Amino acid sequence: MNQPAQATIRMWGFYNRSTGAGTIYARYINETENLLNGNVLFIITEDSIFYTTPRGDPIHNHVARDYIPNFTGSPVSIARGDSVTASYPFTISSSWNDKRCEIVTFIQNPTMTNDSIKQIWQGAKIKVYQLTFSGVEEQNQKIAPLTKIIVAPNPCVNETRFAFNLPKGTRYKINIFDLSGREVKTLNDIATGKNDRVNLGLNDINSGIYFYRFESSVANTSGKIIIK
């Protein structure tokens, strides 16, 4: 645990509470100087489950409810300084409390050591309720009013505008992903400390449904964007 992590992970996704269905995304960034080969997987966990057993505590936390896509994961190969984005659909059962559910992901060394251990290089988690709601309850993640991020027009044709107010000098990143999770557009810049209006040209992207992700140290949000 005292060793530097070999990867950075960023998570986001979408969730429709009416159907219990959603899509989870994770971006795994290789922070080493070497090729990083590993397996990545997602686990849906639930907290505060009351279940009486003959022995032990009746309250069970971080219980694994489902493995996505399976308990062994999917192999990835990430070049030095590069990244890979994985995405999978998921379903929250009606018998689970989605307010107490989290989705955990990690990237793991596929080779088992002599003492039957597979080293985990990095892990991350996100609450299901931190995902962007879709369907009848669609809305952006809650963020402070002064840092509210507005994306308009949406739907759009050749460009859209990100409007926000972050502290001066705050670095931010805007990513656009297609439905497969492939990054098709990215923008890195620094906030002016005023009411920033950033136009993002999209005329080089085919029409369709995409997802955006706005990241900064102050506010983060994601959502759907339609390009006509």
VEXPAVEX-481265 format. One record per residue: residue number from 1; residue in one letter; z, y, x of N, C-alpha, C in turn. Coordinates in nm, 4 decimals, decimal comma. Layout:
N
PT   seq   type        n.z        n.y        n.x       ca.z       ca.y       ca.x        c.z        c.y        c.x
PT   NUM      a          Z          Y          X          Z          Y          X          Z          Y          X
...
This chain:
228
PT   seq   type        n.z        n.y        n.x       ca.z       ca.y       ca.x        c.z        c.y        c.x
PT     1      m     0,0000    -0,1213     0,0814     0,0000     0,0000     0,0000     0,0000     0,1266     0,0850
PT     2      n     0,0327     0,1126     0,2116     0,0309     0,2287     0,3013    -0,1060     0,2527     0,3631
PT     3      q    -0,2025     0,1661     0,3347    -0,3353     0,1815     0,3912    -0,4182     0,2779     0,3059
PT     4      p    -0,5062     0,3577     0,3691    -0,5951     0,4465     0,2928    -0,6852     0,3653     0,2005
PT     5      a    -0,7085     0,4172     0,0804    -0,7946     0,3475    -0,0142    -0,9390     0,3502     0,0340
PT     6      q    -1,0103     0,2428     0,0075    -1,1486     0,2326     0,0514    -1,2469     0,2861    -0,0521
PT     7      a    -1,1962     0,3262    -0,1680    -1,2859     0,3752    -0,2731    -1,2129     0,4748    -0,3612
PT     8      t    -1,2915     0,5573    -0,4291    -1,2411     0,6483    -0,5324    -1,3048     0,6073    -0,6645
PT     9      i    -1,2272     0,6126    -0,7723    -1,2784     0,5710    -0,9030    -1,2605     0,6843    -1,0034
PT    10      r    -1,3645     0,7127    -1,0804    -1,3577     0,8098    -1,1896    -1,3965     0,7396    -1,3187
PT    11      m    -1,3166     0,7569    -1,4234    -1,3390     0,6868    -1,5498    -1,3620     0,7855    -1,6642
PT    12      w    -1,4446     0,7442    -1,7582    -1,4644     0,8190    -1,8829    -1,5240     0,7222    -1,9841
PT    13      g    -1,5455     0,7690    -2,1054    -1,6023     0,6804    -2,2053    -1,6002     0,7409    -2,3432
PT    14      f    -1,6357     0,6589    -2,4420    -1,6477     0,7029    -2,5802    -1,5873     0,5968    -2,6708
PT    15      y    -1,5242     0,6422    -2,7790    -1,4515     0,5509    -2,8656    -1,4609     0,5970    -3,0098
PT    16      n    -1,4944     0,5046    -3,0998    -1,5004     0,5312    -3,2431    -1,3856     0,4575    -3,3094
PT    17      r    -1,2855     0,5314    -3,3509    -1,1673     0,4669    -3,4069    -1,1967     0,3986    -3,5398
PT    18      s    -1,2962     0,4467    -3,6117    -1,3293     0,3876    -3,7416    -1,3774     0,2436    -3,7264
PT    19      t    -1,4497     0,2166    -3,6190    -1,5038     0,0821    -3,5974    -1,4288     0,0044    -3,4898
PT    20      g    -1,3489     0,0762    -3,4085    -1,2785     0,0116    -3,2980    -1,3684    -0,0170    -3,1795
PT    21      a    -1,4920     0,0329    -3,1844    -1,5883     0,0058    -3,0784    -1,6031     0,1266    -2,9870
PT    22      g    -1,6402     0,1017    -2,8619    -1,6606     0,2107    -2,7671    -1,7363     0,1626    -2,6455
PT    23      t    -1,7528     0,2531    -2,5510    -1,8167     0,2226    -2,4232    -1,7325     0,2835    -2,3122
PT    24      i    -1,7032     0,2053    -2,2117    -1,6237     0,2536    -2,0985    -1,7129     0,2646    -1,9759
PT    25      y    -1,6950     0,3726    -1,8994    -1,7709     0,3965    -1,7776    -1,6726     0,4126    -1,6615
PT    26      a    -1,7143     0,3698    -1,5441    -1,6366     0,3941    -1,4225    -1,7338     0,4127    -1,3066
PT    27      r    -1,7052     0,5129    -1,2258    -1,7874     0,5390    -1,1076    -1,7052     0,5050    -0,9843
PT    28      y    -1,7555     0,4136    -0,9010    -1,6868     0,3665    -0,7820    -1,7546     0,4293    -0,6601
PT    29      i    -1,6796     0,5061    -0,5821    -1,7347     0,5806    -0,4694    -1,6836     0,5194    -0,3398
PT    30      n    -1,7734     0,4812    -0,2526    -1,7391     0,4199    -0,1240    -1,6920     0,5283    -0,0268
PT    31      e    -1,5657     0,5231     0,0131    -1,5081     0,6228     0,1034    -1,5050     0,5749     0,2486
PT    32      t    -1,5633     0,4589     0,2755    -1,5595     0,4039     0,4104    -1,6893     0,4338     0,4852
PT    33      e    -1,6944     0,3917     0,6098    -1,8151     0,4075     0,6910    -1,9019     0,2819     0,6870
PT    34      n    -1,8635     0,1858     0,6050    -1,9347     0,0576     0,6015    -1,9813     0,0258     0,4597
PT    35      l    -2,0698    -0,0724     0,4504    -2,1127    -0,1229     0,3207    -1,9933    -0,1871     0,2506
PT    36      l    -1,9751    -0,1556     0,1224    -1,8613    -0,2079     0,0461    -1,9132    -0,3047    -0,0589
PT    37      n    -1,8843    -0,4326    -0,0386    -1,9217    -0,5359    -0,1350    -1,7967    -0,5826    -0,2081
PT    38      g    -1,8020    -0,5858    -0,3396    -1,6845    -0,6280    -0,4143    -1,7176    -0,6618    -0,5578
PT    39      n    -1,6158    -0,6971    -0,6324    -1,6290    -0,7227    -0,7749    -1,5536    -0,6143    -0,8521
PT    40      v    -1,6125    -0,5680    -0,9613    -1,5455    -0,4696    -1,0458    -1,5274    -0,5284    -1,1853
PT    41      l    -1,4158    -0,4963    -1,2471    -1,3915    -0,5419    -1,3826    -1,2988    -0,4460    -1,4550
PT    42      f    -1,2980    -0,4573    -1,5860    -1,2142    -0,3754    -1,6724    -1,1202    -0,4670    -1,7505
PT    43      i    -1,0004    -0,4171    -1,7760    -0,9028    -0,4910    -1,8560    -0,8463    -0,3978    -1,9617
PT    44      i    -0,8482    -0,4402    -2,0870    -0,7817    -0,3654    -2,1942    -0,6373    -0,4124    -2,2013
PT    45      t    -0,5427    -0,3200    -2,1893    -0,4011    -0,3548    -2,1981    -0,3369    -0,2828    -2,3158
PT    46      e    -0,2277    -0,3376    -2,3638    -0,1518    -0,2757    -2,4727    -0,0053    -0,2687    -2,4340
PT    47      d     0,0591    -0,1580    -2,4667     0,1993    -0,1346    -2,4341     0,2882    -0,1565    -2,5560
PT    48      s     0,4178    -0,1773    -2,5284     0,5220    -0,1797    -2,6323     0,4931    -0,2805    -2,7427
PT    49      i     0,4614    -0,4026    -2,7043     0,4411    -0,5109    -2,8005     0,5747    -0,5805    -2,8238
PT    50      f     0,6170    -0,5888    -2,9490     0,7440    -0,6534    -2,9821     0,7165    -0,7995    -3,0149
PT    51      y     0,7721    -0,8880    -2,9318     0,7542    -1,0309    -2,9527     0,8765    -1,1018    -2,8980
PT    52      t     0,9507    -1,1664    -2,9852     1,0744    -1,2329    -2,9461     1,0441    -1,3695    -2,8845
PT    53      t     1,0978    -1,3912    -2,7663     1,0836    -1,5194    -2,6977     1,2221    -1,5797    -2,6761
PT    54      p     1,2293    -1,7102    -2,6487     1,3613    -1,7718    -2,6271     1,4398    -1,7043    -2,5158
PT    55      r     1,3710    -1,6537    -2,4144     1,4374    -1,5847    -2,3049     1,3567    -1,4594    -2,2711
PT    56      g     1,4270    -1,3627    -2,2172     1,3557    -1,2436    -2,1704     1,3575    -1,1290    -2,2687
PT    57      d     1,2945    -1,0201    -2,2287     1,2902    -0,8964    -2,3055     1,1922    -0,9109    -2,4215
PT    58      p     1,2297    -0,8678    -2,5433     1,1375    -0,8779    -2,6571     1,0262    -0,7730    -2,6542
PT    59      i     1,0375    -0,6713    -2,5683     0,9347    -0,5685    -2,5564     0,8467    -0,6008    -2,4361
PT    60      h     0,7160    -0,6088    -2,4578     0,6219    -0,6458    -2,3520     0,5250    -0,5302    -2,3296
PT    61      n     0,5137    -0,4878    -2,2041     0,4285    -0,3745    -2,1686     0,3109    -0,4187    -2,0821
PT    62      h     0,2033    -0,3407    -2,0874     0,0836    -0,3647    -2,0061     0,0317    -0,5077    -2,0235
PT    63      v     0,0282    -0,5530    -2,1471    -0,0197    -0,6881    -2,1761    -0,1724    -0,6887    -2,1759
PT    64      a    -0,2327    -0,7793    -2,1015    -0,3789    -0,7890    -2,0965    -0,4316    -0,8439    -2,2285
PT    65      r    -0,5123    -0,7641    -2,2973    -0,5689    -0,8049    -2,4258    -0,7103    -0,8598    -2,4110
PT    66      d    -0,7867    -0,8055    -2,3170    -0,9235    -0,8504    -2,3002    -0,9729    -0,8162    -2,1608
PT    67      y    -1,0586    -0,9007    -2,1053    -1,1218    -0,8777    -1,9756    -1,2701    -0,8469    -1,9982
PT    68      i    -1,3181    -0,7392    -1,9352    -1,4566    -0,6972    -1,9545    -1,5255    -0,6916    -1,8183
PT    69      p    -1,6395    -0,7579    -1,7984    -1,7072    -0,8496    -1,8913    -1,6404    -0,9868    -1,8974
PT    70      n    -1,5621    -1,0203    -1,7932    -1,4879    -1,1457    -1,7889    -1,3787    -1,1307    -1,6835
PT    71      f    -1,3003    -1,2342    -1,6591    -1,1857    -1,2209    -1,5685    -1,2254    -1,2230    -1,4216
PT    72      t    -1,3525    -1,2542    -1,3898    -1,3964    -1,2516    -1,2499    -1,4673    -1,1216    -1,2145
PT    73      g    -1,5204    -1,0502    -1,3133    -1,5857    -0,9227    -1,2870    -1,7316    -0,9359    -1,2492
PT    74      s    -1,7909    -0,8218    -1,2126    -1,9322    -0,8165    -1,1753    -1,9447    -0,7709    -1,0305
PT    75      p    -2,0331    -0,8337    -0,9522    -2,0490    -0,7949    -0,8110    -2,1227    -0,6619    -0,7976
PT    76      v    -2,0796    -0,5790    -0,7014    -2,1469    -0,4533    -0,6693    -2,1577    -0,4424    -0,5180
PT    77      s    -2,2556    -0,3665    -0,4735    -2,2736    -0,3381    -0,3321    -2,2954    -0,1882    -0,3185
PT    78      i    -2,2044    -0,1195    -0,2476    -2,2074     0,0268    -0,2395    -2,2254     0,0682    -0,0941
PT    79      a    -2,3323     0,1407    -0,0668    -2,3583     0,1878     0,0688    -2,2580     0,2949     0,1092
PT    80      r    -2,2469     0,3219     0,2357    -2,1556     0,4236     0,2897    -2,1795     0,5580     0,2234
PT    81      g    -2,0740     0,6153     0,1658    -2,0826     0,7460     0,1024    -2,1542     0,7468    -0,0305
PT    82      d    -2,1963     0,6304    -0,0784    -2,2698     0,6220    -0,2050    -2,1756     0,5800    -0,3170
PT    83      s    -2,2292     0,5659    -0,4374    -2,1472     0,5273    -0,5517    -2,2266     0,4379    -0,6453
PT    84      v    -2,1535     0,3661    -0,7292    -2,2120     0,2810    -0,8329    -2,1372     0,3082    -0,9621
PT    85      t    -2,2109     0,3209    -1,0719    -2,1492     0,3414    -1,2030    -2,1665     0,2162    -1,2868
PT    86      a    -2,0564     0,1660    -1,3412    -2,0593     0,0487    -1,4282    -2,0206     0,0912    -1,5694
PT    87      s    -2,0819     0,0302    -1,6688    -2,0482     0,0615    -1,8075    -2,0563    -0,0654    -1,8911
PT    88      y    -1,9641    -0,0771    -1,9861    -1,9612    -0,1924    -2,0747    -1,9132    -0,1508    -2,2130
PT    89      p    -1,9667    -0,2133    -2,3168    -1,9108    -0,1913    -2,4508    -1,7776    -0,2639    -2,4624
PT    90      f    -1,6894    -0,2132    -2,5475    -1,5617    -0,2805    -2,5707    -1,5233    -0,2652    -2,7168
PT    91      t    -1,4304    -0,3490    -2,7600    -1,3817    -0,3435    -2,8977    -1,2300    -0,3533    -2,8976
PT    92      i    -1,1667    -0,2639    -2,9717    -1,0219    -0,2691    -2,9919    -0,9953    -0,3414    -3,1234
PT    93      s    -0,9280    -0,4539    -3,1178    -0,9002    -0,5319    -3,2387    -0,8135    -0,4514    -3,3360
PT    94      s    -0,8350    -0,4744    -3,4636    -0,7556    -0,4049    -3,5659    -0,6083    -0,4443    -3,5606
PT    95      s    -0,5774    -0,5558    -3,4931    -0,4378    -0,5998    -3,4803    -0,3668    -0,5333    -3,3626
PT    96      w    -0,4423    -0,4569    -3,2803    -0,3831    -0,3855    -3,1684    -0,3571    -0,2405    -3,2084
PT    97      n    -0,2606    -0,1777    -3,1444    -0,2330    -0,0358    -3,1657    -0,3123     0,0426    -3,0616
PT    98      d    -0,4234     0,1037    -3,1044    -0,5102     0,1697    -3,0069    -0,4433     0,2892    -2,9398
PT    99      k    -0,3386     0,3443    -3,0011    -0,2662     0,4549    -2,9382    -0,1858     0,4075    -2,8170
PT   100      r    -0,1644     0,2782    -2,8068    -0,0876     0,2221    -2,6957    -0,1759     0,1415    -2,5998
PT   101      c    -0,3068     0,1517    -2,6181    -0,3988     0,0747    -2,5346    -0,4532     0,1592    -2,4203
PT   102      e    -0,4687     0,0962    -2,3049    -0,5316     0,1571    -2,1884    -0,6425     0,0647    -2,1395
PT   103      i    -0,7361     0,1230    -2,0672    -0,8385     0,0434    -2,0013    -0,8196     0,0610    -1,8514
PT   104      v    -0,7984    -0,0494    -1,7832    -0,7746    -0,0512    -1,6391    -0,9000    -0,1050    -1,5709
PT   105      t    -0,9362    -0,0475    -1,4586    -1,0458    -0,1014    -1,3792    -1,0043    -0,1069    -1,2331
PT   106      f    -1,0650    -0,1961    -1,1580    -1,0415    -0,1992    -1,0141    -1,1602    -0,2644    -0,9450
PT   107      i    -1,1740    -0,2338    -0,8168    -1,2745    -0,2958    -0,7326    -1,2011    -0,3839    -0,6335
PT   108      q    -1,2462    -0,5077    -0,6223    -1,1698    -0,6118    -0,5536    -1,2560    -0,6845    -0,4506
PT   109      n    -1,1935    -0,7189    -0,3413    -1,2598    -0,8010    -0,2403    -1,2841    -0,9403    -0,3002
PT   110      p    -1,4094    -0,9862    -0,3037    -1,4360    -1,1166    -0,3655    -1,3885    -1,2351    -0,2822
PT   111      t    -1,3574    -1,2103    -0,1557    -1,3154    -1,3192    -0,0670    -1,1640    -1,3396    -0,0748
PT   112      m    -1,1238    -1,4599    -0,1015    -0,9811    -1,4918    -0,1117    -0,9233    -1,5191     0,0268
PT   113      t    -0,8043    -1,4661     0,0529    -0,7386    -1,4882     0,1806    -0,6759    -1,6276     0,1848
PT   114      n    -0,6221    -1,6627     0,3012    -0,5605    -1,7948     0,3170    -0,4396    -1,8146     0,2263
PT   115      d    -0,3740    -1,7030     0,1875    -0,2590    -1,7155     0,0979    -0,2976    -1,6905    -0,0469
PT   116      s    -0,4256    -1,7169    -0,0814    -0,4762    -1,7123    -0,2205    -0,4647    -1,5738    -0,2820
PT   117      i    -0,4974    -1,4711    -0,2053    -0,4927    -1,3334    -0,2541    -0,6305    -1,2700    -0,2389
PT   118      k    -0,6725    -1,1977    -0,3421    -0,7924    -1,1158    -0,3352    -0,7491    -0,9691    -0,3309
PT   119      q    -0,7799    -0,9021    -0,2227    -0,7348    -0,7646    -0,2025    -0,8042    -0,6690    -0,2997
PT   120      i    -0,7257    -0,5825    -0,3630    -0,7801    -0,4768    -0,4481    -0,7906    -0,3497    -0,3654
PT   121      w    -0,9111    -0,2920    -0,3576    -0,9328    -0,1750    -0,2748    -0,8947    -0,0460    -0,3465
PT   122      q    -0,9112    -0,0420    -0,4764    -0,8720     0,0767    -0,5527    -0,8703     0,0417    -0,7009
PT   123      g    -0,7827     0,1091    -0,7750    -0,7745     0,0885    -0,9190    -0,7593     0,2204    -0,9911
PT   124      a    -0,7852     0,2191    -1,1216    -0,7706     0,3392    -1,2042    -0,7499     0,2950    -1,3481
PT   125      k    -0,7002     0,3860    -1,4306    -0,6812     0,3533    -1,5717    -0,6967     0,4790    -1,6560
PT   126      i    -0,7269     0,4586    -1,7835    -0,7415     0,5689    -1,8776    -0,6966     0,5194    -2,0146
PT   127      k    -0,6264     0,6037    -2,0887    -0,5841     0,5676    -2,2237    -0,7044     0,5714    -2,3165
PT   128      v    -0,7078     0,4800    -2,4109    -0,8184     0,4794    -2,5070    -0,8263     0,6135    -2,5784
PT   129      y    -0,7112     0,6767    -2,6038    -0,7104     0,8050    -2,6742    -0,7502     0,9213    -2,5846
PT   130      q    -0,7721     0,8967    -2,4563    -0,8257     1,0005    -2,3690    -0,9778     0,9975    -2,3661
PT   131      l    -1,0375     0,8961    -2,4274    -1,1822     0,8881    -2,4338    -1,2336     0,9852    -2,5392
PT   132      t    -1,3584     1,0253    -2,5267    -1,4193     1,1146    -2,6244    -1,4433     1,0375    -2,7527
PT   133      f    -1,3946     1,0919    -2,8636    -1,4134     1,0255    -2,9922    -1,5569     1,0420    -3,0390
PT   134      s    -1,6076     0,9413    -3,1078    -1,7419     0,9482    -3,1639    -1,7365     0,9078    -3,3100
PT   135      g    -1,8492     0,9178    -3,3783    -1,8518     0,8841    -3,5195    -1,7884     0,9939    -3,6030
PT   136      v    -1,7136     0,9557    -3,7063    -1,6579     1,0543    -3,7985    -1,5493     1,1376    -3,7338
PT   137      e    -1,4945     1,0911    -3,6206    -1,3860     1,1637    -3,5564    -1,4305     1,2260    -3,4252
PT   138      e    -1,5612     1,2490    -3,4083    -1,6108     1,2954    -3,2792    -1,5534     1,4316    -3,2435
PT   139      q    -1,5031     1,4436    -3,1205    -1,4490     1,5683    -3,0698    -1,4332     1,5547    -2,9199
PT   140      n    -1,4205     1,6664    -2,8500    -1,3984     1,6626    -2,7063    -1,2527     1,6313    -2,6781
PT   141      q    -1,2237     1,5893    -2,5559    -1,0851     1,5685    -2,5170    -1,0092     1,7003    -2,5255
PT   142      k    -0,8831     1,6918    -2,5530    -0,8021     1,8127    -2,5629    -0,7773     1,8719    -2,4251
PT   143      i    -0,8076     1,9990    -2,4106    -0,7815     2,0696    -2,2865    -0,7257     2,2055    -2,3203
PT   144      a    -0,6679     2,2728    -2,2243    -0,6049     2,4016    -2,2491    -0,7054     2,5013    -2,3052
PT   145      p    -0,6658     2,5868    -2,4022    -0,7585     2,6800    -2,4647    -0,8324     2,7675    -2,3644
PT   146      l    -0,7662     2,8104    -2,2578    -0,8297     2,9002    -2,1628    -0,9363     2,8296    -2,0799
PT   147      t    -0,9317     2,6986    -2,0792    -1,0298     2,6243    -2,0006    -1,1213     2,5408    -2,0910
PT   148      k    -1,1298     2,5774    -2,2181    -1,2153     2,5030    -2,3101    -1,3600     2,5086    -2,2636
PT   149      i    -1,4263     2,3941    -2,2679    -1,5632     2,3843    -2,2202    -1,6558     2,3667    -2,3403
PT   150      i    -1,7537     2,4552    -2,3533    -1,8480     2,4516    -2,4650    -1,9865     2,4176    -2,4111
PT   151      v    -2,0526     2,3219    -2,4746    -2,1872     2,2812    -2,4358    -2,2814     2,3135    -2,5506
PT   152      a    -2,3750     2,4062    -2,5288    -2,4678     2,4481    -2,6336    -2,5928     2,5075    -2,5678
PT   153      p    -2,7089     2,4913    -2,6316    -2,7317     2,4169    -2,7561    -2,7252     2,2664    -2,7347
PT   154      n    -2,6944     2,1958    -2,8395    -2,6864     2,0508    -2,8369    -2,7042     2,0008    -2,9809
PT   155      p    -2,8225     1,9469    -3,0138    -2,9346     1,9047    -2,9294    -3,0031     2,0228    -2,8596
PT   156      c    -3,0735     1,9895    -2,7505    -3,1421     2,0919    -2,6732    -3,2831     2,0440    -2,6389
PT   157      v    -3,3631     2,1344    -2,5806    -3,5001     2,0997    -2,5450    -3,5166     2,0969    -2,3930
PT   158      n    -3,5225     2,2140    -2,3318    -3,5466     2,2202    -2,1875    -3,4204     2,2454    -2,1063
PT   159      e    -3,3171     2,2981    -2,1692    -3,1939     2,3264    -2,0972    -3,0782     2,3398    -2,1948
PT   160      t    -2,9574     2,3267    -2,1428    -2,8365     2,3527    -2,2197    -2,7441     2,4374    -2,1341
PT   161      r    -2,6378     2,4904    -2,1954    -2,5492     2,5815    -2,1246    -2,4057     2,5306    -2,1335
PT   162      f    -2,3390     2,5282    -2,0200    -2,1968     2,4956    -2,0140    -2,1196     2,6267    -2,0019
PT   163      a    -2,0332     2,6544    -2,0976    -1,9531     2,7769    -2,0975    -1,8063     2,7402    -2,0797
PT   164      f    -1,7377     2,8080    -1,9854    -1,5983     2,7746    -1,9571    -1,5340     2,8895    -1,8809
PT   165      n    -1,4027     2,8820    -1,8686    -1,3268     2,9833    -1,7950    -1,2237     2,9114    -1,7090
PT   166      l    -1,2558     2,8939    -1,5817    -1,1660     2,8283    -1,4874    -1,1140     2,9306    -1,3861
PT   167      p    -1,0014     2,9041    -1,3237    -0,9512     2,9946    -1,2194    -1,0540     3,0142    -1,1080
PT   168      k    -1,0595     3,1321    -1,0540    -1,1543     3,1655    -0,9483    -1,1380     3,0696    -0,8301
PT   169      g    -1,2504     3,0196    -0,7803    -1,2486     2,9294    -0,6654    -1,2365     2,7832    -0,7009
PT   170      t    -1,2231     2,7513    -0,8311    -1,2125     2,6112    -0,8716    -1,3476     2,5421    -0,8589
PT   171      r    -1,3495     2,4323    -0,7869    -1,4728     2,3551    -0,7753    -1,4915     2,2688    -0,9004
PT   172      y    -1,6153     2,2609    -0,9476    -1,6439     2,1775    -1,0637    -1,7740     2,1017    -1,0423
PT   173      k    -1,7889     1,9943    -1,1188    -1,9094     1,9114    -1,1112    -1,9527     1,8765    -1,2523
PT   174      i    -2,0842     1,8825    -1,2756    -2,1421     1,8421    -1,4028    -2,2386     1,7271    -1,3750
PT   175      n    -2,2177     1,6148    -1,4432    -2,3059     1,4996    -1,4287    -2,3676     1,4650    -1,5638
PT   176      i    -2,4933     1,4242    -1,5621    -2,5614     1,3750    -1,6810    -2,5985     1,2298    -1,6550
PT   177      f    -2,5661     1,1406    -1,7504    -2,5928     0,9981    -1,7365    -2,6798     0,9499    -1,8522
PT   178      d    -2,7660     0,8520    -1,8244    -2,8409     0,7917    -1,9343    -2,7565     0,6812    -1,9975
PT   179      l    -2,8131     0,6123    -2,0961    -2,7359     0,5138    -2,1712    -2,6938     0,3941    -2,0869
PT   180      s    -2,7628     0,3709    -1,9751    -2,7264     0,2593    -1,8867    -2,6169     0,2971    -1,7883
PT   181      g    -2,5771     0,4274    -1,7880    -2,4769     0,4745    -1,6934    -2,5361     0,5286    -1,5651
PT   182      r    -2,6694     0,5340    -1,5556    -2,7347     0,5863    -1,4347    -2,7287     0,7379    -1,4338
PT   183      e    -2,6891     0,7958    -1,3222    -2,6810     0,9407    -1,3091    -2,8220     0,9981    -1,2952
PT   184      v    -2,8583     1,0923    -1,3848    -2,9928     1,1497    -1,3826    -2,9923     1,2977    -1,3443
PT   185      k    -2,8744     1,3595    -1,3437    -2,8654     1,5013    -1,3091    -2,7238     1,5311    -1,2624
PT   186      t    -2,7116     1,6176    -1,1612    -2,5791     1,6567    -1,1149    -2,5807     1,8006    -1,0672
PT   187      l    -2,4687     1,8678    -1,0828    -2,4559     2,0066    -1,0393    -2,3153     2,0279    -0,9860
PT   188      n    -2,3028     2,0826    -0,8664    -2,1742     2,1171    -0,8067    -2,1711     2,2672    -0,7824
PT   189      d    -2,0597     2,3313    -0,8192    -2,0499     2,4753    -0,7969    -1,9029     2,5170    -0,7970
PT   190      i    -1,8789     2,6472    -0,7826    -1,7438     2,7030    -0,7780    -1,7302     2,8090    -0,8861
PT   191      a    -1,6223     2,8044    -0,9633    -1,6012     2,8987    -1,0730    -1,5762     3,0392    -1,0205
PT   192      t    -1,6211     3,1372    -1,0972    -1,6049     3,2777    -1,0583    -1,4712     3,3360    -1,1034
PT   193      g    -1,4030     3,2657    -1,1944    -1,2781     3,3187    -1,2489    -1,2989     3,4023    -1,3728
PT   194      k    -1,4246     3,4192    -1,4118    -1,4573     3,4928    -1,5339    -1,5128     3,3937    -1,6354
PT   195      n    -1,5792     3,4442    -1,7381    -1,6387     3,3564    -1,8380    -1,7723     3,3044    -1,7842
PT   196      d    -1,7674     3,1909    -1,7167    -1,8886     3,1352    -1,6568    -1,9825     3,0802    -1,7640
PT   197      r    -2,1107     3,1025    -1,7427    -2,2162     3,0456    -1,8263    -2,3172     2,9806    -1,7324
PT   198      v    -2,3211     2,8506    -1,7304    -2,4060     2,7774    -1,6375    -2,5185     2,7106    -1,7145
PT   199      n    -2,6422     2,7516    -1,6857    -2,7588     2,6898    -1,7478    -2,8006     2,5675    -1,6668
PT   200      l    -2,8177     2,4563    -1,7355    -2,8564     2,3315    -1,6701    -2,9955     2,2928    -1,7186
PT   201      g    -3,0947     2,3008    -1,6293    -3,2318     2,2662    -1,6653    -3,2483     2,1172    -1,6859
PT   202      l    -3,3148     2,0807    -1,7959    -3,3317     1,9400    -1,8315    -3,4775     1,9043    -1,8569
PT   203      n    -3,5697     1,9941    -1,8180    -3,7109     1,9692    -1,8476    -3,7697     1,8546    -1,7662
PT   204      d    -3,6973     1,8065    -1,6662    -3,7450     1,6935    -1,5869    -3,6854     1,5605    -1,6346
PT   205      i    -3,6169     1,5637    -1,7490    -3,5548     1,4434    -1,8054    -3,6217     1,4106    -1,9379
PT   206      n    -3,6506     1,2839    -1,9610    -3,7134     1,2412    -2,0859    -3,6232     1,2658    -2,2052
PT   207      s    -3,6813     1,2845    -2,3212    -3,6033     1,3037    -2,4426    -3,5233     1,1773    -2,4736
PT   208      g    -3,4094     1,1954    -2,5379    -3,3243     1,0825    -2,5729    -3,1784     1,1219    -2,5771
PT   209      i    -3,0924     1,0229    -2,5842    -2,9470     1,0434    -2,5899    -2,8890     1,0228    -2,4501
PT   210      y    -2,8075     1,1167    -2,4060    -2,7448     1,1105    -2,2740    -2,5962     1,1429    -2,2888
PT   211      f    -2,5222     1,1272    -2,1806    -2,3813     1,1631    -2,1777    -2,3580     1,2612    -2,0637
PT   212      y    -2,2714     1,3589    -2,0878    -2,2349     1,4525    -1,9820    -2,0895     1,4312    -1,9434
PT   213      r    -2,0580     1,4660    -1,8204    -1,9208     1,4607    -1,7698    -1,8953     1,5864    -1,6891
PT   214      f    -1,7954     1,6659    -1,7306    -1,7545     1,7867    -1,6597    -1,6225     1,7563    -1,5908
PT   215      e    -1,6172     1,7741    -1,4588    -1,4979     1,7414    -1,3815    -1,4533     1,8602    -1,2996
PT   216      s    -1,3229     1,8856    -1,3003    -1,2620     1,9862    -1,2130    -1,1148     1,9510    -1,1997
PT   217      s    -1,0448     2,0224    -1,1141    -0,9013     1,9974    -1,0961    -0,8203     2,0550    -1,2112
PT   218      v    -0,8845     2,1363    -1,2958    -0,8142     2,2037    -1,4056    -0,8451     2,1401    -1,5400
PT   219      a    -0,9706     2,1085    -1,5649    -1,0114     2,0541    -1,6934    -1,1216     1,9518    -1,6742
PT   220      n    -1,1158     1,8455    -1,7543    -1,2175     1,7419    -1,7525    -1,2540     1,7078    -1,8957
PT   221      t    -1,3809     1,6866    -1,9198    -1,4222     1,6456    -2,0533    -1,5557     1,5751    -2,0441
PT   222      s    -1,5907     1,5008    -2,1477    -1,7182     1,4306    -2,1521    -1,7655     1,4263    -2,2960
PT   223      g    -1,8911     1,3988    -2,3138    -1,9456     1,3943    -2,4487    -2,0913     1,3523    -2,4497
PT   224      k    -2,1484     1,3561    -2,5668    -2,2863     1,3151    -2,5882    -2,3759     1,4384    -2,5896
PT   225      i    -2,4963     1,4249    -2,5351    -2,5935     1,5330    -2,5377    -2,7286     1,4732    -2,5751
PT   226      i    -2,7989     1,5411    -2,6650    -2,9291     1,4934    -2,7127    -3,0369     1,5870    -2,6611
PT   227      i    -3,1365     1,5292    -2,5937    -3,2493     1,6067    -2,5424    -3,3712     1,5739    -2,6263
PT   228      k    -3,4310     1,6760    -2,6864    -3,5481     1,6542    -2,7729    -3,6766     1,6592    -2,6917
